[in-house]
Amino acid sequence: MALLVRVLRNRINISQWVPVCSQLVPVSSTQGQWGRALSGTSQLSTTKDSPQPVEEKVGAFTKIIEAMGFTGPLKYSKWKIKIAALRMYTSCVEKTDFEEFFLRCQMPDTFNSWFLITLLHVWMCLVRMKQEGRSGKYMCRIIVHFMWEDVEQRGRVMGVNSYILKKNMILMTNNFYAAILGYDEGILSDDRGLAAALWRTFFNQKCEDPRQLELLVEYVRKQMQYLDSMNGEDLLLTGEVSWRPLVEKNPQSILKPHSPTYNDEGL
């Protein structure tokens, strides 16, 4: 709630943000024992199998103002999409079991590890929402805005020097967009390509246990499948996302996601 109140007090300038979630060609496969360990995760559906977004028809006026860097009229109220975007980002930081990631991926309990895990879940949300046309792309930019505002606020709460915080924010921003490009390449590739992207970014090229990579590849694949099964309009209006466990206890439960209820009372 504190994050919601703080964010809504700020004016959001959408025109200054850079679009995220590129669609690139697949990267080449990795070799050796990782390839053998990852051969068992191919049964999960990939993003390439997901329905592609239908291009929306927009008028000449909308094309002109969007060419100038502004956002034209959308299917839903921008205010409601902003609220849904905040809820979706909040789900990335409040509904993710960070302790399980620290334990099973052997990550230190640090701010950087928190950011890497959050970045992965934010990216999965961006990939899903980009399928919802112009409204979804607008929501993606809002989610990224909320993420950086939260990162900066957490740094201040931790007592990081303002100069160091500003310097770290620039570095994290560069790493974020590099990670987005790498993850996009990986998700469009096979499991070896996705494993290579996770090894470079999530594990910072320091993972020596192929079982950890196998676990994370399977997690990303099943989570993307789960997100794709959710209704796009529900996500645009509610932003409510639940995350599958890193280690699935009931694999069949992934087939029936919970349908959120939209309530705009008070908006």
C-alpha positions as CSV (number, residue, x, y, z in Angstrom):
1,M,0.0,0.0,0.0
2,A,2.8,2.4,0.8
3,L,4.3,1.7,-2.7
4,L,0.9,2.4,-4.3
5,V,0.5,5.7,-2.4
6,R,4.0,6.8,-3.2
7,V,3.7,6.0,-6.9
8,L,0.4,7.6,-7.5
9,R,1.7,10.9,-6.1
10,N,4.3,11.1,-8.9
11,R,3.6,12.2,-12.4
12,I,4.5,9.5,-14.9
13,N,6.1,10.7,-18.2
14,I,5.6,7.7,-20.5
15,S,7.2,9.4,-23.6
16,Q,10.7,9.2,-22.2
17,W,10.8,5.5,-21.7
18,V,12.4,3.0,-24.0
19,P,10.3,0.1,-25.3
20,V,11.3,-3.2,-23.9
21,C,11.0,-6.9,-24.9
22,S,12.6,-7.1,-28.4
23,Q,12.0,-10.1,-30.7
24,L,15.4,-11.3,-31.9
25,V,16.7,-14.4,-33.7
26,P,17.6,-17.4,-31.5
27,V,21.2,-17.7,-30.2
28,S,23.3,-20.8,-30.8
29,S,23.3,-23.8,-28.5
30,T,25.6,-24.4,-25.6
31,Q,27.7,-27.6,-25.5
32,G,28.7,-30.3,-23.1
33,Q,27.0,-31.5,-20.0
34,W,24.5,-28.6,-19.8
35,G,23.0,-29.8,-23.1
36,R,22.5,-33.3,-21.8
37,A,21.0,-32.1,-18.5
38,L,18.5,-29.8,-20.3
39,S,17.3,-32.4,-22.8
40,G,14.4,-33.3,-20.5
41,T,12.7,-29.9,-20.4
42,S,11.7,-29.7,-24.0
43,Q,8.1,-31.1,-23.3
44,L,7.0,-27.7,-22.0
45,S,5.6,-25.3,-24.5
46,T,7.8,-22.4,-25.7
47,T,6.9,-18.8,-26.5
48,K,7.3,-19.6,-30.1
49,D,4.2,-21.7,-29.8
50,S,2.1,-19.0,-28.2
51,P,-0.4,-16.9,-30.2
52,Q,1.1,-13.8,-31.7
53,P,-0.5,-10.4,-31.0
54,V,-2.8,-9.1,-33.6
55,E,-1.8,-5.7,-34.9
56,E,-4.4,-3.1,-33.9
57,K,-5.8,-0.7,-36.5
58,V,-5.3,2.9,-35.5
59,G,-6.3,6.1,-37.1
60,A,-4.1,8.7,-38.7
61,F,-4.2,11.0,-35.7
62,T,-3.1,8.3,-33.3
63,K,-0.2,7.4,-35.6
64,I,0.9,11.0,-35.7
65,I,0.9,11.6,-32.0
66,E,2.5,8.3,-31.3
67,A,5.2,9.1,-33.8
68,M,5.8,12.2,-31.7
69,G,6.4,10.1,-28.6
70,F,3.0,10.2,-27.0
71,T,0.5,7.5,-26.3
72,G,-2.7,7.6,-28.2
73,P,-6.2,6.5,-27.0
74,L,-6.2,2.9,-25.7
75,K,-8.8,0.2,-25.3
76,Y,-9.0,0.8,-21.6
77,S,-8.5,3.8,-19.4
78,K,-4.8,4.6,-18.9
79,W,-5.4,5.2,-15.2
80,K,-6.8,1.6,-14.8
81,I,-3.9,0.2,-16.8
82,K,-1.4,2.0,-14.5
83,I,-3.1,0.6,-11.4
84,A,-3.0,-2.9,-13.0
85,A,0.7,-2.4,-13.9
86,L,1.5,-1.5,-10.3
87,R,-0.3,-4.6,-9.1
88,M,1.6,-6.8,-11.5
89,Y,4.9,-5.4,-10.5
90,T,3.9,-5.8,-6.8
91,S,3.2,-9.5,-7.6
92,C,6.8,-9.8,-8.8
93,V,8.2,-8.7,-5.5
94,E,5.6,-9.9,-3.0
95,K,4.4,-13.2,-4.5
96,T,7.8,-14.6,-5.4
97,D,9.5,-17.0,-3.0
98,F,12.9,-15.4,-2.9
99,E,14.1,-17.7,-0.1
100,E,13.6,-20.7,-2.3
101,F,15.6,-19.1,-5.1
102,F,18.4,-18.3,-2.7
103,L,18.5,-21.9,-1.5
104,R,18.1,-23.9,-4.6
105,C,20.2,-21.6,-6.9
106,Q,22.8,-21.1,-4.2
107,M,22.5,-17.3,-4.3
108,P,23.6,-15.0,-1.5
109,D,20.9,-13.1,0.2
110,T,21.9,-9.7,-1.2
111,F,20.2,-6.7,-2.9
112,N,21.8,-7.8,-6.2
113,S,20.3,-11.3,-5.9
114,W,16.9,-9.8,-5.2
115,F,17.2,-7.6,-8.3
116,L,18.2,-10.5,-10.5
117,I,15.2,-12.6,-9.3
118,T,12.8,-9.6,-9.7
119,L,14.2,-8.8,-13.1
120,L,13.5,-12.3,-14.3
121,H,9.8,-12.1,-13.2
122,V,9.3,-8.6,-14.5
123,W,10.7,-9.8,-17.9
124,M,8.2,-12.7,-18.0
125,C,5.4,-10.2,-17.3
126,L,6.6,-8.0,-20.1
127,V,6.7,-10.9,-22.6
128,R,3.1,-11.8,-21.7
129,M,1.7,-8.3,-21.8
130,K,3.3,-7.5,-25.1
131,Q,0.9,-9.9,-26.7
132,E,-2.0,-7.6,-25.7
133,G,-1.4,-5.0,-28.4
134,R,-0.9,-1.3,-27.8
135,S,-2.5,-1.4,-24.3
136,G,-0.2,-4.2,-23.3
137,K,2.9,-2.4,-24.6
138,Y,1.8,0.7,-22.6
139,M,1.4,-1.4,-19.5
140,C,5.0,-2.8,-20.1
141,R,6.4,0.7,-19.9
142,I,4.5,1.5,-16.7
143,I,5.7,-1.8,-15.1
144,V,9.4,-0.8,-15.9
145,H,8.8,2.6,-14.4
146,F,7.5,1.2,-11.2
147,M,10.4,-1.2,-11.0
148,W,13.0,1.5,-11.1
149,E,11.1,3.7,-8.6
150,D,11.0,0.7,-6.2
151,V,14.7,-0.1,-6.8
152,E,15.7,3.5,-6.0
153,Q,13.5,3.7,-2.9
154,R,15.0,0.4,-1.6
155,G,18.5,1.8,-2.1
156,R,17.6,4.9,-0.1
157,V,16.1,2.9,2.7
158,M,19.3,0.8,2.9
159,G,21.2,4.0,3.4
160,V,23.2,4.0,0.1
161,N,25.0,7.2,-0.6
162,S,23.1,9.3,-3.2
163,Y,26.1,9.5,-5.5
164,I,26.8,5.7,-5.3
165,L,23.1,5.0,-5.7
166,K,22.9,7.2,-8.9
167,K,26.0,5.4,-10.3
168,N,24.6,2.0,-9.5
169,M,21.2,2.9,-11.0
170,I,22.9,3.7,-14.3
171,L,24.8,0.4,-14.2
172,M,21.7,-1.5,-13.3
173,T,19.7,0.1,-16.1
174,N,22.3,-1.0,-18.7
175,N,22.3,-4.5,-17.2
176,F,18.5,-4.6,-17.3
177,Y,18.2,-3.8,-21.0
178,A,21.1,-6.2,-21.8
179,A,19.3,-8.9,-19.8
180,I,16.0,-8.2,-21.6
181,L,17.7,-8.7,-25.0
182,G,19.4,-11.9,-23.8
183,Y,16.3,-13.4,-22.3
184,D,14.3,-12.6,-25.4
185,E,16.8,-14.4,-27.5
186,G,16.7,-17.3,-25.1
187,I,12.9,-17.7,-24.9
188,L,12.7,-17.7,-28.7
189,S,15.4,-20.4,-28.9
190,D,15.5,-24.0,-27.5
191,D,16.3,-25.0,-24.0
192,R,20.0,-24.7,-24.6
193,G,19.7,-21.1,-25.8
194,L,17.5,-20.2,-22.8
195,A,20.0,-21.9,-20.5
196,A,22.8,-19.9,-22.0
197,A,20.9,-16.6,-21.4
198,L,20.2,-17.6,-17.8
199,W,23.8,-18.6,-17.2
200,R,25.1,-15.3,-18.5
201,T,22.6,-13.0,-16.7
202,F,20.9,-14.7,-13.8
203,F,23.9,-16.7,-12.6
204,N,26.4,-14.1,-13.8
205,Q,28.4,-16.9,-15.6
206,K,29.2,-18.5,-12.2
207,C,26.9,-21.6,-12.2
208,E,28.8,-24.8,-12.3
209,D,25.9,-27.1,-11.5
210,P,23.8,-28.0,-14.6
211,R,20.9,-29.1,-12.3
212,Q,20.4,-25.5,-11.3
213,L,20.2,-24.4,-14.9
214,E,17.9,-27.2,-15.7
215,L,15.6,-26.2,-12.8
216,L,15.5,-22.6,-13.9
217,V,14.9,-23.4,-17.5
218,E,12.0,-25.6,-16.6
219,Y,10.7,-22.8,-14.2
220,V,10.7,-20.2,-17.0
221,R,9.1,-22.5,-19.5
222,K,6.3,-23.6,-17.2
223,Q,5.7,-20.0,-15.9
224,M,5.5,-18.6,-19.5
225,Q,3.0,-21.4,-20.3
226,Y,1.0,-20.5,-17.2
227,L,1.0,-16.8,-18.0
228,D,-0.1,-17.5,-21.6
229,S,-3.1,-19.4,-20.3
230,M,-4.3,-16.3,-18.4
231,N,-6.9,-14.1,-20.0
232,G,-5.4,-11.0,-21.5
233,E,-8.2,-8.6,-20.6
234,D,-8.1,-9.8,-17.0
235,L,-4.4,-9.1,-16.8
236,L,-4.9,-5.6,-18.3
237,L,-7.6,-4.7,-15.8
238,T,-6.4,-6.5,-12.7
239,G,-2.7,-7.0,-13.1
240,E,-2.9,-10.0,-10.7
241,V,-0.4,-12.7,-11.4
242,S,0.5,-15.7,-9.3
243,W,3.8,-17.6,-9.7
244,R,4.3,-21.3,-9.8
245,P,6.7,-22.8,-7.3
246,L,10.2,-23.2,-8.3
247,V,9.8,-27.0,-7.6
248,E,6.4,-28.1,-8.7
249,K,4.5,-30.3,-6.3
250,N,1.4,-30.7,-8.4
251,P,2.2,-30.3,-12.1
252,Q,-1.4,-30.6,-13.2
253,S,-2.4,-27.5,-11.3
254,I,-0.6,-25.4,-13.9
255,L,-3.3,-26.1,-16.4
256,K,-6.0,-24.2,-14.4
257,P,-4.9,-20.7,-13.4
258,H,-6.9,-18.7,-11.0
259,S,-9.2,-16.1,-12.7
260,P,-8.8,-12.7,-11.0
261,T,-11.9,-10.6,-10.3
262,Y,-11.8,-7.0,-11.6
263,N,-13.1,-4.4,-9.2
264,D,-12.8,-0.7,-10.1
265,E,-14.7,0.6,-7.0
266,G,-13.2,3.8,-5.9
267,L,-11.3,4.6,-9.1
